[in-house]
């Protein structure tokens, strides 16, 4: 399989989408991308598994990183892609058009065409984003070869409707336990009902007013929600334990330890156990690169409430934003589709930023 970057960015998107690359099956697409990049004399190309890193080495004063993942969720009778008109909007319809091969096409075409960008650029095309975090190609590179991701600013081409979404909230999952004493349900006074006690925890959550926290000029709305609850062993036994799983989305100004301390205070008097967490990412909109990027895209920046791989850059001390074609609400949908205009506008904006 081969790719032709002399095609327009929409046609290139079609070609990339039609190379099926469900997580774990990225090799064919990675091979095609690597072949194109190795044909560009101005790029140093490094391969790590099915992740490809391509870099200019022009001696510029600054380096930026532009990244996107090449895998998709499973196909659902939505390949090959097709052009359609939906409510008067011309779109490219099919798996990967939003998440996130339109962004990958923008990256790839620019990587080949821009031999003299105004900053040094590291282009990253990585694998295994749509599966468990331990397999994530960007995470693998950041652990094994972090120097490949060096830069003062990063752009992740995640779908954002071709508007800047800065940084991202962190996420944390904890289990809150209530304890009781088992008894026969015919004699409940002999026990203590842990499920009833769980109502106290749920009442705390229900009454909670999410904080709004300003970080680098963007206001991040936090959230704290029960997402699972489990208790009881039989319908005739008073339960002695209930476990409430709580998800906390916290502003990127908080560290993971600060977020957990907040939850310990919030659930004071209850058992709380940390199950997993991931730090957020500051957008760094006060940096010259970020200001120039916002101007080039003509965006009014918004906060990213969900967690994305920009947090991996933040962990390396690199502020990052999300910017790519496609409505994130259409990611993974059976009718996944991206407006053609967003593909071209994202391409034009990134080109302007890197050449102005």
ZIVEN-V145739 format. One record per residue. N is the residue number from 1. PSI is psi in degrees with one decimal (* if undefined). OMEGA is omega in degrees with one decimal (* if undefined). D_LAST is the distance of its C-alpha to the last C-alpha in whole Angstrom. Layout:
# ZIVEN-V145739
n:N psi:PSI omega:OMEGA d_last:D_LAST
n:N psi:PSI omega:OMEGA d_last:D_LAST
This chain:
# ZIVEN-V145739
n:1 psi:141.8 omega:-178.7 d_last:34
n:2 psi:159.1 omega:178.8 d_last:31
n:3 psi:146.2 omega:-178.0 d_last:28
n:4 psi:105.2 omega:-177.3 d_last:26
n:5 psi:0.0 omega:171.6 d_last:22
n:6 psi:-13.1 omega:174.6 d_last:22
n:7 psi:158.9 omega:170.3 d_last:23
n:8 psi:160.1 omega:-174.4 d_last:21
n:9 psi:-28.8 omega:177.0 d_last:20
n:10 psi:-45.7 omega:178.6 d_last:23
n:11 psi:-37.8 omega:177.4 d_last:26
n:12 psi:-39.0 omega:176.3 d_last:24
n:13 psi:-45.8 omega:178.2 d_last:25
n:14 psi:-47.0 omega:-177.3 d_last:28
n:15 psi:-42.6 omega:179.7 d_last:29
n:16 psi:-42.6 omega:179.4 d_last:28
n:17 psi:-35.3 omega:-175.6 d_last:30
n:18 psi:-3.3 omega:167.1 d_last:33
n:19 psi:97.4 omega:-174.5 d_last:33
n:20 psi:132.2 omega:-176.9 d_last:35
n:21 psi:52.5 omega:173.2 d_last:34
n:22 psi:143.8 omega:-176.6 d_last:36
n:23 psi:126.9 omega:-176.5 d_last:36
n:24 psi:-12.7 omega:-179.0 d_last:38
n:25 psi:39.5 omega:-175.3 d_last:38
n:26 psi:-7.5 omega:-169.0 d_last:34
n:27 psi:-45.2 omega:-177.1 d_last:35
n:28 psi:-43.8 omega:179.2 d_last:35
n:29 psi:-40.8 omega:178.0 d_last:31
n:30 psi:-41.4 omega:177.6 d_last:30
n:31 psi:-44.7 omega:-177.9 d_last:32
n:32 psi:-41.4 omega:178.5 d_last:30
n:33 psi:-44.6 omega:179.7 d_last:26
n:34 psi:-42.6 omega:-179.1 d_last:27
n:35 psi:-43.1 omega:178.5 d_last:29
n:36 psi:-45.7 omega:-175.8 d_last:25
n:37 psi:-36.4 omega:179.4 d_last:23
n:38 psi:-16.7 omega:175.9 d_last:26
n:39 psi:-3.6 omega:179.5 d_last:25
n:40 psi:110.8 omega:-172.7 d_last:22
n:41 psi:-23.2 omega:-176.3 d_last:22
n:42 psi:0.1 omega:-175.5 d_last:19
n:43 psi:136.2 omega:166.1 d_last:20
n:44 psi:128.9 omega:-173.7 d_last:23
n:45 psi:129.5 omega:178.3 d_last:25
n:46 psi:133.9 omega:176.5 d_last:28
n:47 psi:136.7 omega:177.2 d_last:30
n:48 psi:100.3 omega:-173.7 d_last:32
n:49 psi:-123.5 omega:176.1 d_last:34
n:50 psi:24.7 omega:172.3 d_last:32
n:51 psi:139.6 omega:-179.1 d_last:29
n:52 psi:129.9 omega:175.5 d_last:26
n:53 psi:128.3 omega:178.0 d_last:24
n:54 psi:132.9 omega:-172.9 d_last:21
n:55 psi:140.1 omega:164.8 d_last:19
n:56 psi:150.9 omega:178.4 d_last:17
n:57 psi:71.1 omega:-173.7 d_last:19
n:58 psi:-1.5 omega:-178.8 d_last:16
n:59 psi:23.5 omega:178.4 d_last:17
n:60 psi:160.1 omega:-178.2 d_last:14
n:61 psi:-26.0 omega:-178.3 d_last:15
n:62 psi:155.8 omega:174.7 d_last:14
n:63 psi:136.1 omega:174.7 d_last:15
n:64 psi:156.7 omega:179.5 d_last:15
n:65 psi:133.0 omega:176.8 d_last:17
n:66 psi:121.3 omega:-169.0 d_last:17
n:67 psi:154.6 omega:174.3 d_last:20
n:68 psi:151.0 omega:-179.1 d_last:23
n:69 psi:147.9 omega:-173.5 d_last:26
n:70 psi:-3.3 omega:-179.9 d_last:28
n:71 psi:163.6 omega:177.1 d_last:31
n:72 psi:168.6 omega:168.7 d_last:33
n:73 psi:169.1 omega:-176.6 d_last:36
n:74 psi:149.4 omega:178.9 d_last:39
n:75 psi:143.8 omega:-178.8 d_last:39
n:76 psi:64.5 omega:-177.2 d_last:41
n:77 psi:34.7 omega:-179.5 d_last:42
n:78 psi:31.5 omega:167.2 d_last:38
n:79 psi:144.6 omega:-1.5 d_last:37
n:80 psi:162.5 omega:179.2 d_last:36
n:81 psi:162.4 omega:179.8 d_last:34
n:82 psi:158.1 omega:174.5 d_last:34
n:83 psi:134.1 omega:-178.2 d_last:32
n:84 psi:166.3 omega:171.0 d_last:34
n:85 psi:120.2 omega:-179.9 d_last:34
n:86 psi:113.6 omega:-178.1 d_last:35
n:87 psi:42.5 omega:175.9 d_last:35
n:88 psi:3.2 omega:179.8 d_last:34
n:89 psi:127.1 omega:177.1 d_last:30
n:90 psi:125.3 omega:-175.1 d_last:29
n:91 psi:161.6 omega:166.3 d_last:29
n:92 psi:121.9 omega:-170.2 d_last:29
n:93 psi:131.8 omega:173.8 d_last:32
n:94 psi:172.5 omega:-174.9 d_last:34
n:95 psi:131.1 omega:176.6 d_last:34
n:96 psi:-10.3 omega:-176.6 d_last:30
n:97 psi:-36.4 omega:178.8 d_last:28
n:98 psi:-50.9 omega:-170.8 d_last:27
n:99 psi:92.1 omega:-13.8 d_last:28
n:100 psi:48.5 omega:-172.5 d_last:26
n:101 psi:-21.1 omega:171.9 d_last:25
n:102 psi:-42.2 omega:175.9 d_last:23
n:103 psi:-38.8 omega:178.2 d_last:21
n:104 psi:-40.1 omega:178.2 d_last:22
n:105 psi:-41.9 omega:176.7 d_last:21
n:106 psi:-47.8 omega:178.6 d_last:17
n:107 psi:-50.6 omega:-172.1 d_last:17
n:108 psi:-44.0 omega:-179.0 d_last:19
n:109 psi:-42.2 omega:179.3 d_last:18
n:110 psi:-39.3 omega:-179.6 d_last:14
n:111 psi:-39.4 omega:-178.8 d_last:16
n:112 psi:-39.2 omega:-172.9 d_last:18
n:113 psi:-32.0 omega:-173.8 d_last:15
n:114 psi:90.2 omega:-179.9 d_last:12
n:115 psi:-12.6 omega:178.6 d_last:14
n:116 psi:60.0 omega:177.7 d_last:11
n:117 psi:162.9 omega:-176.5 d_last:9
n:118 psi:-9.0 omega:171.7 d_last:7
n:119 psi:160.4 omega:169.0 d_last:10
n:120 psi:141.8 omega:-175.4 d_last:14
n:121 psi:134.8 omega:169.4 d_last:14
n:122 psi:117.9 omega:178.8 d_last:18
n:123 psi:128.3 omega:-177.3 d_last:19
n:124 psi:125.3 omega:176.2 d_last:22
n:125 psi:110.5 omega:-168.4 d_last:24
n:126 psi:163.6 omega:-172.0 d_last:27
n:127 psi:168.2 omega:168.2 d_last:31
n:128 psi:42.9 omega:176.3 d_last:34
n:129 psi:-28.5 omega:-171.9 d_last:32
n:130 psi:10.0 omega:-179.0 d_last:34
n:131 psi:-166.4 omega:-174.6 d_last:37
n:132 psi:145.3 omega:-171.7 d_last:39
n:133 psi:-29.6 omega:-177.1 d_last:36
n:134 psi:-20.7 omega:-178.4 d_last:38
n:135 psi:-9.4 omega:-173.2 d_last:37
n:136 psi:126.1 omega:-176.4 d_last:33
n:137 psi:-36.1 omega:177.7 d_last:31
n:138 psi:-39.5 omega:176.2 d_last:28
n:139 psi:-38.9 omega:178.9 d_last:31
n:140 psi:-44.1 omega:178.9 d_last:33
n:141 psi:-41.6 omega:-177.9 d_last:30
n:142 psi:-29.2 omega:177.9 d_last:30
n:143 psi:-44.0 omega:-170.9 d_last:33
n:144 psi:-34.7 omega:-178.1 d_last:34
n:145 psi:62.9 omega:-175.7 d_last:31
n:146 psi:-24.4 omega:179.9 d_last:29
n:147 psi:-23.0 omega:178.4 d_last:27
n:148 psi:-18.0 omega:-178.6 d_last:25
n:149 psi:9.8 omega:179.3 d_last:23
n:150 psi:138.4 omega:177.6 d_last:22
n:151 psi:168.8 omega:179.2 d_last:19
n:152 psi:-10.9 omega:-177.2 d_last:18
n:153 psi:148.5 omega:-179.5 d_last:17
n:154 psi:148.9 omega:174.5 d_last:17
n:155 psi:125.2 omega:174.0 d_last:17
n:156 psi:122.7 omega:-173.0 d_last:20
n:157 psi:38.0 omega:172.9 d_last:20
n:158 psi:148.8 omega:179.4 d_last:23
n:159 psi:128.3 omega:179.6 d_last:24
n:160 psi:25.3 omega:-177.1 d_last:23
n:161 psi:33.0 omega:179.0 d_last:23
n:162 psi:36.1 omega:174.1 d_last:19
n:163 psi:152.5 omega:-177.9 d_last:19
n:164 psi:126.8 omega:169.4 d_last:18
n:165 psi:114.3 omega:-170.2 d_last:22
n:166 psi:134.7 omega:173.4 d_last:22
n:167 psi:-150.1 omega:173.3 d_last:24
n:168 psi:155.3 omega:172.5 d_last:27
n:169 psi:154.0 omega:168.7 d_last:31
n:170 psi:166.8 omega:178.0 d_last:33
n:171 psi:141.8 omega:-178.2 d_last:36
n:172 psi:139.4 omega:177.4 d_last:40
n:173 psi:126.5 omega:178.0 d_last:43
n:174 psi:159.2 omega:172.1 d_last:47
n:175 psi:129.0 omega:178.1 d_last:50
n:176 psi:126.2 omega:-176.7 d_last:52
n:177 psi:139.7 omega:167.2 d_last:56
n:178 psi:142.3 omega:-176.9 d_last:59
n:179 psi:149.4 omega:176.4 d_last:63
n:180 psi:-157.6 omega:178.7 d_last:66
n:181 psi:129.6 omega:179.9 d_last:69
n:182 psi:145.9 omega:173.5 d_last:71
n:183 psi:165.3 omega:174.2 d_last:74
n:184 psi:139.6 omega:-177.4 d_last:75
n:185 psi:-14.0 omega:174.0 d_last:74
n:186 psi:-17.7 omega:179.3 d_last:77
n:187 psi:63.2 omega:-173.8 d_last:78
n:188 psi:-24.1 omega:-179.4 d_last:74
n:189 psi:-12.8 omega:176.9 d_last:76
n:190 psi:-8.9 omega:-177.9 d_last:76
n:191 psi:-164.6 omega:179.7 d_last:73
n:192 psi:121.4 omega:-168.4 d_last:69
n:193 psi:109.6 omega:-179.2 d_last:67
n:194 psi:-29.8 omega:178.0 d_last:63
n:195 psi:-41.2 omega:177.1 d_last:62
n:196 psi:-39.4 omega:177.9 d_last:63
n:197 psi:-29.0 omega:179.2 d_last:61
n:198 psi:-26.0 omega:177.6 d_last:58
n:199 psi:-31.6 omega:178.5 d_last:58
n:200 psi:-41.3 omega:178.9 d_last:58
n:201 psi:-43.8 omega:179.8 d_last:54
n:202 psi:-34.7 omega:178.1 d_last:53
n:203 psi:-39.1 omega:176.3 d_last:54
n:204 psi:-45.1 omega:-178.9 d_last:52
n:205 psi:-40.6 omega:-179.1 d_last:49
n:206 psi:-35.8 omega:-177.4 d_last:50
n:207 psi:-10.3 omega:-175.7 d_last:50
n:208 psi:134.4 omega:174.5 d_last:47
n:209 psi:115.3 omega:-176.1 d_last:44
n:210 psi:137.9 omega:178.1 d_last:41
n:211 psi:149.0 omega:171.5 d_last:39
n:212 psi:120.8 omega:-169.7 d_last:35
n:213 psi:125.1 omega:178.3 d_last:33
n:214 psi:128.5 omega:179.2 d_last:30
n:215 psi:118.0 omega:178.7 d_last:28
n:216 psi:38.6 omega:175.5 d_last:24
n:217 psi:-4.7 omega:177.6 d_last:24
n:218 psi:144.2 omega:-179.1 d_last:25
n:219 psi:114.9 omega:179.8 d_last:29
n:220 psi:127.8 omega:176.9 d_last:31
n:221 psi:121.5 omega:177.7 d_last:34
n:222 psi:165.8 omega:175.3 d_last:36
n:223 psi:149.3 omega:-178.2 d_last:39
n:224 psi:111.6 omega:-171.1 d_last:43
n:225 psi:140.3 omega:166.8 d_last:45
n:226 psi:130.0 omega:-178.4 d_last:48
n:227 psi:-17.8 omega:175.4 d_last:47
n:228 psi:152.1 omega:173.4 d_last:50
n:229 psi:137.8 omega:-177.5 d_last:54
n:230 psi:131.3 omega:178.3 d_last:56
n:231 psi:151.7 omega:177.7 d_last:60
n:232 psi:151.7 omega:-179.8 d_last:64
n:233 psi:-18.6 omega:-179.5 d_last:66
n:234 psi:160.3 omega:-175.6 d_last:68
n:235 psi:-7.7 omega:178.5 d_last:69
n:236 psi:22.5 omega:-179.8 d_last:72
n:237 psi:129.8 omega:172.6 d_last:71
n:238 psi:122.9 omega:-174.4 d_last:69
n:239 psi:141.7 omega:-180.0 d_last:66
n:240 psi:-0.9 omega:178.9 d_last:66
n:241 psi:140.0 omega:171.5 d_last:62
n:242 psi:137.9 omega:178.4 d_last:59
n:243 psi:121.6 omega:177.8 d_last:55
n:244 psi:119.7 omega:177.2 d_last:52
n:245 psi:127.1 omega:-175.4 d_last:49
n:246 psi:134.2 omega:175.6 d_last:46
n:247 psi:126.0 omega:178.8 d_last:42
n:248 psi:120.5 omega:173.0 d_last:40
n:249 psi:113.7 omega:-170.4 d_last:37
n:250 psi:150.5 omega:-176.2 d_last:36
n:251 psi:148.3 omega:-176.2 d_last:33
n:252 psi:-4.4 omega:174.0 d_last:30
n:253 psi:-15.1 omega:178.4 d_last:31
n:254 psi:140.9 omega:169.5 d_last:35
n:255 psi:168.6 omega:177.4 d_last:36
n:256 psi:-38.6 omega:179.9 d_last:38
n:257 psi:-38.3 omega:177.7 d_last:41
n:258 psi:-38.0 omega:178.4 d_last:40
n:259 psi:-41.7 omega:-180.0 d_last:40
n:260 psi:-38.2 omega:176.2 d_last:43
n:261 psi:-39.4 omega:177.7 d_last:45
n:262 psi:-44.5 omega:-179.1 d_last:44
n:263 psi:-36.5 omega:176.7 d_last:46
n:264 psi:-39.8 omega:176.9 d_last:49
n:265 psi:-42.6 omega:-177.5 d_last:49
n:266 psi:-40.0 omega:-178.5 d_last:49
n:267 psi:34.1 omega:179.8 d_last:51
n:268 psi:131.8 omega:-179.3 d_last:54
n:269 psi:-7.5 omega:178.5 d_last:57
n:270 psi:154.0 omega:173.7 d_last:56
n:271 psi:133.7 omega:179.2 d_last:55
n:272 psi:134.0 omega:-178.4 d_last:52
n:273 psi:128.2 omega:177.6 d_last:50
n:274 psi:126.7 omega:179.9 d_last:47
n:275 psi:-45.7 omega:174.1 d_last:46
n:276 psi:162.7 omega:179.7 d_last:42
n:277 psi:159.4 omega:174.9 d_last:39
n:278 psi:131.4 omega:-178.2 d_last:35
n:279 psi:156.1 omega:174.4 d_last:33
n:280 psi:-169.2 omega:-178.6 d_last:30
n:281 psi:129.4 omega:174.2 d_last:27
n:282 psi:144.5 omega:-179.3 d_last:25
n:283 psi:-22.4 omega:178.6 d_last:22
n:284 psi:35.0 omega:-175.7 d_last:20
n:285 psi:-7.3 omega:176.8 d_last:18
n:286 psi:-5.4 omega:179.6 d_last:19
n:287 psi:148.6 omega:178.9 d_last:17
n:288 psi:-40.5 omega:179.6 d_last:13
n:289 psi:-41.2 omega:-179.1 d_last:12
n:290 psi:-43.1 omega:179.2 d_last:14
n:291 psi:-42.7 omega:178.2 d_last:13
n:292 psi:-37.0 omega:179.7 d_last:9
n:293 psi:-45.2 omega:178.5 d_last:10
n:294 psi:-42.5 omega:179.1 d_last:13
n:295 psi:-43.6 omega:-177.8 d_last:11
n:296 psi:-34.3 omega:-178.4 d_last:9
n:297 psi:-11.5 omega:-178.0 d_last:12
n:298 psi:29.6 omega:-175.1 d_last:14
n:299 psi:153.5 omega:161.2 d_last:17
n:300 psi:102.8 omega:-171.0 d_last:20
n:301 psi:143.9 omega:175.9 d_last:20
n:302 psi:156.3 omega:176.0 d_last:24
n:303 psi:149.8 omega:172.5 d_last:26
n:304 psi:114.4 omega:-177.9 d_last:27
n:305 psi:-33.9 omega:178.4 d_last:30
n:306 psi:163.0 omega:178.9 d_last:31
n:307 psi:134.9 omega:174.2 d_last:31
n:308 psi:177.4 omega:-178.7 d_last:28
n:309 psi:-3.4 omega:172.4 d_last:27
n:310 psi:-25.9 omega:179.4 d_last:24
n:311 psi:-28.4 omega:177.8 d_last:28
n:312 psi:-35.2 omega:175.2 d_last:28
n:313 psi:-41.9 omega:179.6 d_last:25
n:314 psi:-37.8 omega:179.2 d_last:26
n:315 psi:-23.4 omega:176.9 d_last:29
n:316 psi:4.6 omega:179.8 d_last:27
n:317 psi:20.7 omega:-177.7 d_last:26
n:318 psi:110.7 omega:175.7 d_last:22
n:319 psi:147.9 omega:-174.8 d_last:21
n:320 psi:154.5 omega:175.4 d_last:20
n:321 psi:159.7 omega:172.5 d_last:19
n:322 psi:132.9 omega:177.2 d_last:20
n:323 psi:114.9 omega:177.9 d_last:18
n:324 psi:162.8 omega:179.3 d_last:19
n:325 psi:149.5 omega:175.4 d_last:21
n:326 psi:141.3 omega:176.7 d_last:25
n:327 psi:118.7 omega:-178.2 d_last:27
n:328 psi:-22.3 omega:177.2 d_last:28
n:329 psi:-15.5 omega:178.0 d_last:32
n:330 psi:-5.2 omega:177.2 d_last:32
n:331 psi:134.5 omega:176.4 d_last:32
n:332 psi:-4.3 omega:-179.3 d_last:35
n:333 psi:151.5 omega:176.8 d_last:36
n:334 psi:-29.3 omega:178.5 d_last:39
n:335 psi:32.3 omega:178.3 d_last:37
n:336 psi:128.4 omega:179.3 d_last:33
n:337 psi:150.8 omega:-177.9 d_last:31
n:338 psi:132.5 omega:174.5 d_last:27
n:339 psi:134.1 omega:-179.7 d_last:26
n:340 psi:-37.0 omega:-177.7 d_last:24
n:341 psi:-33.7 omega:-180.0 d_last:22
n:342 psi:-32.9 omega:177.6 d_last:21
n:343 psi:-48.1 omega:-177.8 d_last:20
n:344 psi:-36.6 omega:-179.0 d_last:18
n:345 psi:-36.9 omega:176.4 d_last:16
n:346 psi:-42.1 omega:178.1 d_last:15
n:347 psi:-47.6 omega:-177.8 d_last:14
n:348 psi:-39.9 omega:-178.3 d_last:12
n:349 psi:-45.7 omega:179.1 d_last:10
n:350 psi:-38.7 omega:178.0 d_last:10
n:351 psi:-44.4 omega:178.9 d_last:8
n:352 psi:-45.3 omega:-178.8 d_last:6
n:353 psi:-38.4 omega:-175.7 d_last:6
n:354 psi:-4.8 omega:-178.2 d_last:6
n:355 psi:-11.9 omega:-176.2 d_last:4
n:356 psi:* omega:* d_last:0
